[in-house]
Amino acid sequence: MMKKLTAIGLIEFTAIHAGIGAADGMLKTASVEPFMMKTLCPGKFIAGVHGEIGAVQSSVATGLGLYPSTVADSFTIPNVHPDVVTALSGCTRITKQGALGVIETFSVASAILAADEAVKAADIDLLEIRTALGLGGKGYVLLSGDIGAVEAAVGSGMRKVEERGLLVGTTILPRPDKTLLQQLT
């Protein structure tokens, strides 16, 4: 079982060699632990760390400085919501029936940011954060709950990603077909 993460930081690179090199530097710079380090489609690499906020900020700053021309996106979240970590692992359950919300982004980092913002904004279930495997480098977030909560959550997550210029789009289904939900989750 993964321990509770407080601060997380992640850099999305457009080149695998750069991501691996930066990940090494990130881990050596500060007292952080790896959170998510892997290749993604199409030929990207994400380097994520967790730890105390100061250490995470220092680690991410180092990673950003090592291969700046290959950075696609990045973030530091000082107090990540625990449901974000669960949704990234794909181990969620639908407990709040009702509407389905979708937030689609041009980067994995922005999808994670949108999910954290959404789950902090309203009482929803964060179902999944899909990260760029077979998605052409994009990411998306699935969430569910009553229609008002889903609208608030999607709106909040959408605004966070729009600020970065990385929003593809959003959809809210007030009453999704149950077989669709089974296929998506």
N, C-alpha and C positions, 0 to 999 in steps of 0.2 A: 504494500500500500504506500502510495506517495505521501510524503509529509505535506502539511499545509504550506502553501506558498504565499508569501506576503507581497514582496515586490518582484516583478518580472520585467525583463527587458529582452527585446528581440530585434535582430537586424535581418532583413531579407536582401540577399545579394543576387545579382543577375549572372554571376559566374561562380561555379562550384569551387574552383581553386581559391578564389578570394574569400569565399565564405569559410572554408576550412582554415585558411591562414588567419583570418580574423578571429575565428572561434578559439584558436590556440592562444592568441594574444589576449582575448577577453577573459579566458580562464586563468591566465597567468598574472593579469593585472590586479585583480581584487579577489577578495574572499567570497567567491560566488560558486554556484554549482550549475552544471548544465541542466537545462529545462527541456529544450527542443532543439536538436541539431540533426538536420537531415536534408537530403536533396529533394527537390520538388520539380514539377513540370513547369515550364520547359527549360530545363538546365539551370534552375535556381538552387540556392542553398539558404536555409535559415539557421541562424545561430541565436539560440535563446538561453538566458541564464536567470537564476533566481537567487535571492539572498536579501540582506539588509539593503534599504533603499540607496544609501550612499555608495555601497559597493557595486550595486547594479548600475547606477548612473555612471560610475567610473569605468566599469567594464564595457558598457555600451559606447561611451565616448571613445574608448580605445579602439573598439571594433570599427566605429565610423571613420576614424582617422587612418586606419591601415590601408583600406582599398576604397577610397571615397567615390571613385568613378563607377564602381559596380554596385553601389547601394540603391536598391529599388524603394525601400521603405524601412521604417524603424519605429520603435516606441519604447517607453519605460512607463509601466503602470505601478505606482507606489503601493497601492492596496488592492490587488486584484481580487475580484469576487470569486469565491471557491467554485461556483458553478461553471466558470470559464474553464477551469482546469478539467473538470468532469466532462464538459461538452467536447473538449479537444480530444479526450481519450475515447469518446463514443460510448460511454457507460451511463447514459441517462435514461430516464423513464418519463413518460407523459403522465403527470399527475393533475395538471390543469387542462381539462378538456375545453374545447371551444375553437377559437380562431387560430390560424397558422400565419406566422409572419416570416418573411424571407428578406434578408439583406444581402445583396451581392456586391462584391468589391473587386477592384483590380489587383489587390495584393492580399497575401496571407496576414501580414501585420495589421492591415486595416480591418480585416474581418474580425480578428481577435479584439481590437480596440472597440469596434462596433458592438460586439457581444458583451464586453465588459460594461460599456455605457448603457446598453439596453437592459441588462439584468439589474443594474443599479437603479434604473429609472422606474421600473414597474414590477409588480408581482406576476412574473411569468416563469414558465419552464424553458430553460435554455436547452434545446434538444441536441443540437450539433453545431460544431464549427468545422466546416470542411475546408481542408487546406491543400489546394493546388495540385493534387494528384489526379491527373486526367482532366484538369480544368483549364489548361492553357495559362497557368500562373495566377488564376483568380482564386478567390475564397468566397464562401457564403456561410450565413448563419441561419439556422432554423429555430424558431421559438413558438411557444403556444401559451394560451391562457384565454381569459375572457376578452372580448373584442376591445374594450376600452384600454385594458392593460397592454394588449398587443399593439394597438395603435400608438400608445405612449412610448413603448419600448422601441418599436421600429423607428418612430420619429426621432427619438433621442440618438439611437445608433446611427441613423442616416445622417443626421446633422454633424456628428463627429467625423464621419468619413467624407462628407461633402467639403468640410473645412480643408481637407487634405487633397481634394480633387481626385479621389479614388473610388467614387461611388459608381457602380454600374446601374443599379436600380433596386427597387423594393417591390414586394407584393404582399398584400394582406388578403387572406381567404377567410371570410367570416365563419363559414361552416365547411371545412374541407372534407372531402370524401374519406371515409375511414380506410379504404384500401390504398388511397394515395399516401396517407400517413404511414401505413405499414411498409410501403415501398421506399419511402424516404428515410425512415429511421431504422 
